[in-house]
């Protein structure tokens, strides 16, 4: 708990600036009143999720490009307005935030909160990388107030309020990390719901086009042992979570498709007739299998015979 209660009046503002910047991210705080400033902020950790509660007199909080440059990690914040109101600005959008509203913001881009009266707010901060949602989805949600009167927000608000009010530091590490993961999944669901309220024909066309590009990329890179959901998502500038979501209607997963296509190419090459038959290990390596033993087990599981038996059966003369 950091509080201005015991700080001399002349030093309260400077102390509060430092307290907020250390507890959250570097920011500039400007009080809106002329009298002695009063503020307090408490912070706890829940695995990689930070949970803070801030109560203070009227103020304006700004995150500028110069302050962003001082931060080493990209964070996403979710604010829950407990009391008072705020005007929130990010990405050229302005939102009036009332009691019970949620806001999502990205600490790597400038933003500001203007609190015209005394207020209280819960702030949840998490590493940007843990969300697993596309950058464009986050940009669509920032700069908006999310009401909690209905929909997913209505379910989320009491959970977040209870979590912020409990002693997050009291959980064992394993429990804390599991809870943090659940909270992050809820935030990702909230962002996805707000960013994609309804699919249109244009959305479906875009997804189909992206899926064709992904499948083509997989086919062209089967020989690369580093081909993985992470590398595919990185190449196409989407999150791994969104990539997996694309495959939900395909009847398979990204990893299974890569393995299936590699096995198909290995089977085709091993069945090729010729004077010099390639070795099993050479074929396996050519199509991205690094471990020959693992390749043999995977091939047998898929086709019921070993790669060598597959090659011998197809190389044998057929009855005329």
C-alpha positions in Angstrom: 0.0 0.0 0.0 1.4 3.4 -1.0 -0.4 6.4 0.4 0.1 10.2 0.6 -1.5 10.3 4.1 1.8 10.8 6.0 3.6 12.8 3.3 4.0 16.6 3.8 1.5 18.6 1.8 4.2 20.2 -0.4 5.6 16.7 -1.4 2.3 14.8 -1.9 2.0 15.4 -5.7 5.6 14.4 -6.4 5.2 11.3 -4.1 2.0 10.3 -5.9 3.5 10.6 -9.3 6.3 8.3 -8.3 4.0 5.9 -6.5 1.6 5.5 -9.5 4.5 5.1 -11.9 6.2 2.4 -9.8 3.0 0.5 -9.1 1.6 0.6 -12.7 3.7 2.0 -15.5 5.5 5.4 -15.9 2.9 8.1 -16.1 2.4 11.8 -15.4 -0.2 12.7 -12.8 -1.6 16.2 -12.6 -4.1 17.0 -9.7 -7.2 19.0 -10.8 -7.8 20.6 -7.4 -5.8 23.3 -5.4 -5.9 21.7 -2.0 -3.7 19.0 -0.4 -3.8 15.9 -2.6 -4.9 12.6 -1.2 -4.3 9.2 -2.9 -3.6 5.6 -2.1 -2.8 2.6 -4.3 -2.4 -1.1 -3.3 -0.8 -3.7 -5.5 -0.7 -7.5 -5.4 0.6 -10.2 -7.8 -1.4 -13.2 -9.0 1.2 -15.1 -11.0 2.1 -12.9 -14.0 -1.1 -10.9 -13.4 -0.8 -7.7 -11.4 -3.9 -6.5 -9.5 -4.1 -2.9 -8.2 -6.7 -0.7 -6.5 -6.3 3.0 -6.7 -8.4 5.7 -4.9 -7.5 9.3 -5.3 -8.7 12.9 -5.6 -9.5 14.4 -9.0 -6.6 14.1 -11.3 -5.4 13.7 -14.9 -3.2 10.7 -15.8 -1.2 10.7 -19.0 1.0 8.1 -20.7 3.2 9.9 -23.3 5.6 8.5 -25.9 8.6 9.6 -23.8 7.3 7.6 -20.9 6.5 4.6 -23.1 10.1 4.6 -24.2 11.2 4.0 -20.6 9.2 0.8 -20.3 10.7 -2.5 -21.3 7.6 -4.8 -21.5 4.4 -4.4 -23.5 1.4 -4.6 -21.1 -2.3 -4.6 -21.6 -4.4 -3.0 -18.8 -8.0 -3.6 -17.9 -9.6 -0.9 -15.6 -12.8 -1.4 -13.6 -14.4 1.9 -12.5 -15.5 1.4 -8.9 -16.6 4.9 -8.1 -16.6 8.3 -9.8 -16.3 8.8 -13.5 -13.5 9.2 -16.1 -12.8 10.3 -19.6 -10.5 7.8 -21.3 -8.7 8.6 -24.6 -6.6 6.2 -26.7 -6.1 5.6 -30.4 -8.1 8.7 -31.3 -11.2 7.5 -29.5 -12.8 9.1 -26.4 -14.9 7.3 -23.9 -16.9 8.4 -21.0 -16.5 5.8 -18.2 -19.1 5.4 -15.5 -19.3 3.2 -12.4 -19.1 -0.4 -13.3 -17.7 0.2 -16.8 -14.6 -1.6 -18.1 -11.8 -0.1 -20.2 -9.0 -2.0 -22.1 -5.8 -0.1 -22.9 -2.4 -0.9 -24.4 0.6 0.6 -22.5 2.7 0.7 -25.7 0.5 3.5 -27.1 -0.3 6.9 -25.6 -3.4 7.3 -23.5 -4.9 9.4 -20.8 -7.5 9.2 -18.0 -9.2 12.4 -16.7 -11.0 11.9 -13.4 -13.1 15.1 -12.6 -13.8 14.0 -9.0 -12.6 11.7 -6.4 -12.6 8.1 -7.7 -11.7 4.5 -7.1 -10.6 2.0 -9.8 -9.3 -1.6 -10.0 -6.5 -2.0 -12.5 -5.4 -5.4 -13.9 -2.1 -5.5 -15.9 -0.8 -8.5 -17.8 2.0 -9.1 -20.3 0.7 -8.4 -23.9 2.1 -11.7 -25.1 -0.1 -13.8 -22.7 -3.3 -12.6 -24.3 -2.9 -14.5 -27.6 -5.2 -12.1 -29.5 -4.4 -10.2 -32.7 -3.1 -6.6 -32.4 -5.9 -5.3 -34.5 -8.5 -6.8 -32.1 -7.0 -4.9 -29.2 -6.9 -1.7 -31.2 -10.6 -2.1 -31.9 -11.4 -2.4 -28.2 -9.2 0.4 -26.8 -10.7 3.8 -26.4 -14.1 2.4 -25.6 -16.1 2.0 -22.4 -17.5 -1.5 -22.0 -20.7 -1.6 -20.1 -21.3 -4.5 -17.7 -25.1 -4.4 -17.5 -25.5 -7.4 -19.9 -23.6 -9.8 -22.0 -20.2 -11.1 -21.1 -19.3 -8.0 -19.1 -22.1 -8.6 -16.7 -20.6 -12.0 -15.8 -17.0 -10.6 -15.7 -17.5 -7.6 -13.4 -18.4 -9.3 -10.1 -15.6 -11.8 -10.6 -13.0 -9.1 -11.2 -14.3 -7.1 -8.2 -14.1 -10.1 -6.0 -10.6 -10.9 -7.2 -9.4 -7.3 -6.6 -10.9 -7.3 -3.1 -9.3 -10.6 -2.1 -5.7 -11.1 -1.0 -4.1 -12.1 -4.3 -0.7 -12.6 -2.7 -2.1 -15.3 -0.4 -2.4 -18.0 -3.1 0.2 -20.7 -3.5 2.3 -20.1 -6.7 0.7 -23.0 -8.7 -2.8 -21.8 -7.8 -1.9 -18.2 -8.6 -0.6 -19.1 -12.0 -3.7 -21.1 -12.8 -6.0 -18.3 -11.7 -4.0 -15.8 -13.7 -4.4 -18.0 -16.8 -8.1 -18.1 -16.3 -8.4 -14.4 -15.9 -6.3 -13.8 -19.1 -8.6 -16.2 -21.0 -11.6 -14.2 -19.8 -10.0 -10.9 -21.0 -9.2 -12.5 -24.3 -12.8 -13.6 -24.7 -14.0 -10.1 -23.8 -11.7 -8.6 -26.4 -12.8 -11.1 -29.1 -16.5 -10.5 -28.3 -16.1 -6.8 -28.6 -13.8 -6.9 -31.7 -16.0 -9.4 -33.6 -19.6 -8.8 -32.5 -21.0 -10.5 -35.7 -19.4 -12.3 -38.6 -20.3 -10.9 -42.1 -19.8 -12.4 -45.5 -16.7 -10.2 -45.8 -15.3 -11.6 -42.6 -15.9 -15.2 -43.9 -14.2 -14.4 -47.2 -11.2 -12.9 -45.4 -10.9 -16.0 -43.2 -11.1 -18.3 -46.1 -8.5 -16.4 -48.0 -6.2 -16.4 -44.9 -6.8 -20.2 -44.5 -5.7 -20.8 -48.2 -2.6 -18.7 -47.5 -1.8 -20.7 -44.4 -2.3 -24.1 -46.1 -0.1 -23.0 -49.0 2.6 -21.8 -46.6 2.5 -25.2 -44.8 2.9 -27.1 -48.1 5.8 -24.9 -49.2 7.7 -25.3 -45.9 7.1 -28.9 -44.9 10.8 -29.6 -45.0 11.6 -27.0 -42.4 11.8 -28.6 -39.0 11.0 -25.3 -37.4 7.5 -25.1 -39.1 5.1 -24.7 -36.2 1.9 -22.9 -35.2 4.1 -20.1 -33.7 6.2 -19.7 -36.9 3.1 -19.7 -39.1 1.3 -17.1 -36.9 4.4 -14.9 -37.0 4.7 -15.1 -40.8 1.0 -14.1 -41.2 1.0 -11.5 -38.5 -1.7 -13.1 -36.4 -1.7 -14.5 -32.9 -1.4 -18.3 -32.3 -4.8 -18.2 -30.6 -6.4 -16.8 -33.7 -4.6 -19.3 -35.9 -6.0 -22.2 -33.8 -9.5 -20.5 -34.0 -9.2 -20.6 -37.9 -8.8 -24.4 -37.7 -11.8 -25.0 -35.4 -14.0 -25.6 -38.4 -11.5 -27.7 -40.4 -11.8 -30.9 -38.4 -8.1 -30.9 -37.5 -5.5 -28.8 -35.8 -2.5 -26.9 -37.2 0.0 -29.4 -35.7 -2.0 -32.4 -37.0 -2.2 -30.9 -40.5 1.6 -30.4 -40.6 2.2 -34.0 -39.5 -0.4 -35.4 -42.0 1.1 -33.5 -44.9 4.6 -34.5 -44.0 3.6 -38.2 -43.8 1.8 -38.0 -47.1 4.9 -36.6 -48.9 7.1 -39.2 -47.2 4.7 -42.0 -48.2 4.6 -40.7 -51.8 8.4 -40.5 -52.0 9.0 -43.9 -50.4 6.6 -45.5 -52.9 8.4 -44.1 -55.9 10.0 -46.7 -58.1 13.5 -46.3 -59.4 16.9 -47.8 -59.5 18.1 -46.0 -56.4 15.6 -46.0 -53.6 16.1 -43.2 -51.0 16.8 -44.3 -47.5 14.1 -43.9 -44.9 16.1 -41.5 -42.8 16.8 -39.3 -45.9 13.2 -39.1 -46.8 12.2 -38.3 -43.2 14.7 -35.5 -42.9 13.7 -34.1 -46.3 10.2 -33.6 -45.1 10.9 -32.1 -41.7 11.2 -35.2 -39.4 14.4 -34.7 -37.3 14.3 -37.9 -35.3 14.2 -41.1 -37.4 12.8 -43.2 -34.6 10.0 -40.8 -34.0 9.2 -40.7 -37.7 8.9 -44.5 -37.8 6.5 -44.6 -34.9 4.4 -41.8 -36.3 4.4 -43.4 -39.8 3.3 -46.8 -38.4 0.6 -45.2 -36.3 -0.8 -43.5 -39.4 -0.4 -46.4 -42.0 -0.2 -49.6 -40.0 3.3 -50.5 -41.4 6.8 -49.2 -40.9 8.3 -46.8 -43.5 10.6 -49.6 -44.7 7.7 -52.1 -45.1 5.7 -49.4 -46.9 8.6 -48.9 -49.4 9.2 -52.6 -49.9 5.5 -53.4 -50.5 5.3 -50.7 -53.2 8.6 -51.5 -54.8 7.7 -55.2 -55.2 6.7 -56.4 -58.7 2.9 -56.5 -59.1 1.2 -59.6 -60.5 0.3 -59.1 -64.1 
